[in-house]
């Protein structure tokens, strides 16, 4: 087994950005994604494509998983856990259900495999620029033993608790971040409707106490209607549904997220789900 080979299962926007970071550090990246063209794109970056998740797991001691939701992760783990060598490590960057991810940790530990849920706060563009953060859930010794990979995933890494804790913290981050984007979109649309200059409004907002980092990352995109995806709107919609589900279980009041989910439903019904999450701006531009 090549100890420098890092496996990547899931080569979407975020997974491919992470793989690019690892390749840039000189690591041997082996990837698998059933999507057409994903393997060829990885090879064009200098990586190697595996024919299946199980084939990848046989040759890599450390495997990064980055999938749409924890239901898909469960299917992948069922495929690879019997072929992963004892002592292997799985780093799961999926934004999934916290209880499910805690269960993955327990299940893999029983097989002698270490697991961290390593959720990423940041878009694929921010990952490439080293501006994202990683939140990890799991055992401290596993966290510390894999600091080399965590440092490539993001600019800072936080151990936030046991398995599943990172998934919960990611939902906290995405709740606030998503509402920041929605508030910015509504504010810019309000400025335009009132006859103010949208571009000047963004400049003023950035200099004002209303500032949020979403203005730097998404403001110009909203003004230019540039929705080439760095993080898809449908994925954030999935996250908001997870937030509401966790809130219902814990008894948290989430009135703003309830409204946000309705806005995202409207956006998906209008056909904007595959676009960048900044496309939420189009909901506010619509006329009643």
KOLFIMI-837270 format. One record per residue (C-alpha): x, y, z. Coordinates in steps of 0.1 Angstrom, whole numbers, padded with zeros to 4 digits, always signed. Layout:
N
XYZ
...
***
This chain:
288
+0000+0000+0000
+0013+0035-0010
+0013+0055+0023
+0013+0087+0003
-0018+0078-0016
-0049+0096-0004
-0083+0083-0016
-0111+0107-0025
-0146+0094-0029
-0168+0122-0043
-0153+0146-0068
-0180+0172-0070
-0173+0209-0065
-0159+0206-0030
-0143+0172-0034
-0124+0182-0065
-0112+0214-0048
-0099+0194-0019
-0082+0169-0043
-0066+0199-0061
-0052+0211-0028
-0037+0177-0020
-0022+0173-0054
-0007+0208-0050
+0011+0196-0019
+0027+0167-0038
+0004+0139-0025
-0006+0110-0047
-0044+0114-0050
-0066+0085-0061
-0102+0094-0067
-0136+0078-0075
-0169+0094-0085
-0195+0077-0108
-0204+0110-0124
-0194+0111-0161
-0161+0129-0166
-0151+0131-0130
-0123+0106-0132
-0109+0122-0164
-0110+0157-0147
-0090+0143-0118
-0064+0128-0141
-0061+0161-0159
-0051+0176-0126
-0025+0149-0120
-0044+0124-0100
-0054+0088-0107
-0090+0075-0112
-0101+0043-0095
-0127+0020-0111
-0148+0018-0079
-0149+0029-0043
-0138-0006-0032
-0108-0006-0055
-0098+0028-0041
-0102+0016-0005
-0079-0014-0011
-0050+0009-0020
-0053+0038+0003
-0049+0039+0041
-0065+0073+0044
-0097+0081+0025
-0116+0114+0022
-0153+0112+0016
-0172+0142+0002
-0207+0132-0008
-0241+0150-0012
-0256+0136+0020
-0251+0110+0047
-0275+0086+0030
-0250+0082+0001
-0221+0080+0027
-0238+0050+0043
-0240+0032+0010
-0203+0040+0003
-0192+0028+0037
-0210-0004+0033
-0190-0010+0001
-0156-0001+0015
-0155-0010+0052
-0148-0047+0045
-0118-0039+0022
-0103-0011+0042
-0072-0023+0061
-0073-0023+0099
-0058+0010+0111
-0072+0030+0081
-0087+0064+0085
-0118+0079+0070
-0122+0117+0069
-0159+0125+0061
-0164+0160+0047
-0201+0153+0039
-0226+0177+0054
-0249+0151+0068
-0272+0141+0096
-0253+0144+0129
-0268+0112+0144
-0259+0092+0112
-0223+0105+0113
-0219+0095+0149
-0232+0061+0139
-0206+0059+0112
-0178+0065+0138
-0191+0038+0161
-0195+0013+0132
-0160+0018+0118
-0144+0018+0152
-0158-0017+0157
-0139-0027+0125
-0106-0011+0137
-0110+0019+0114
-0107+0055+0126
-0133+0081+0116
-0135+0118+0118
-0164+0139+0105
-0146+0168+0090
-0172+0192+0077
-0159+0222+0057
-0171+0258+0061
-0164+0275+0028
-0172+0272-0009
-0150+0253-0034
-0134+0286-0043
-0126+0294-0007
-0111+0259-0002
-0088+0264-0032
-0077+0297-0017
-0071+0282+0017
-0098+0304+0032
-0121+0277+0045
-0122+0261+0080
-0127+0225+0089
-0147+0213+0120
-0138+0179+0132
-0157+0154+0153
-0140+0124+0167
-0112+0113+0190
-0084+0137+0197
-0056+0113+0189
-0070+0107+0154
-0075+0144+0149
-0039+0151+0159
-0025+0122+0138
-0042+0136+0107
-0033+0173+0111
-0013+0172+0079
-0044+0165+0059
-0066+0188+0079
-0041+0216+0072
-0045+0210+0035
-0083+0209+0037
-0086+0244+0053
-0068+0273+0069
-0078+0263+0104
-0091+0231+0120
-0113+0229+0151
-0120+0197+0171
-0155+0204+0183
-0164+0172+0200
-0171+0135+0194
-0184+0119+0162
-0214+0139+0149
-0204+0171+0166
-0188+0186+0135
-0220+0179+0115
-0240+0198+0141
-0215+0227+0141
-0216+0228+0103
-0254+0233+0105
-0249+0262+0129
-0224+0278+0105
-0247+0272+0075
-0277+0286+0093
-0260+0319+0099
-0242+0320+0066
-0273+0313+0046
-0293+0339+0064
-0265+0364+0058
-0267+0357+0020
-0305+0359+0020
-0304+0392+0040
-0278+0406+0015
-0300+0396-0015
-0331+0412+0001
-0312+0443+0009
-0298+0448-0026
-0332+0441-0041
-0348+0466-0017
-0322+0492-0027
-0330+0487-0064
-0367+0489-0058
-0363+0521-0039
-0344+0537-0067
-0309+0534-0051
-0279+0523-0070
-0273+0486-0062
-0235+0488-0067
-0232+0518-0044
-0255+0500-0019
-0231+0471-0018
-0201+0495-0013
-0219+0513+0016
-0230+0480+0032
-0194+0467+0032
-0183+0499+0050
-0212+0499+0074
-0220+0480+0107
-0242+0457+0086
-0211+0442+0070
-0208+0404+0067
-0182+0383+0048
-0210+0372+0025
-0208+0406+0009
-0172+0400-0002
-0179+0365-0015
-0214+0368-0030
-0222+0405-0034
-0206+0411-0068
-0220+0378-0080
-0255+0389-0071
-0250+0422-0089
-0236+0406-0120
-0260+0377-0119
-0229+0354-0122
-0242+0321-0108
-0215+0298-0120
-0216+0274-0091
-0190+0273-0063
-0216+0259-0040
-0250+0249-0054
-0282+0263-0041
-0298+0229-0039
-0271+0217-0016
-0277+0246+0008
-0315+0239+0006
-0307+0203+0017
-0287+0218+0046
-0315+0241+0057
-0339+0211+0057
-0314+0193+0080
-0312+0224+0102
-0350+0224+0106
-0350+0187+0113
-0324+0191+0140
-0343+0220+0154
-0375+0200+0156
-0357+0172+0175
-0339+0196+0199
-0368+0220+0205
-0350+0250+0190
-0371+0279+0176
-0360+0286+0140
-0385+0310+0125
-0360+0327+0102
-0348+0293+0088
-0384+0283+0082
-0388+0314+0060
-0354+0307+0044
-0365+0272+0035
-0396+0285+0018
-0375+0309-0003
-0351+0282-0013
-0380+0260-0023
-0392+0288-0045
-0358+0291-0060
-0355+0254-0068
-0390+0254-0083
-0379+0283-0106
-0350+0261-0118
-0321+0277-0100
-0311+0247-0079
-0280+0238-0099
-0267+0274-0098
-0245+0290-0072
-0262+0296-0039
-0260+0334-0046
-0289+0328-0070
-0311+0333-0040
-0310+0370-0052
-0333+0361-0080
-0361+0352-0056
-0361+0388-0043
-0360+0403-0079
-0393+0385-0088
-0424+0406-0088
-0455+0394-0070
***
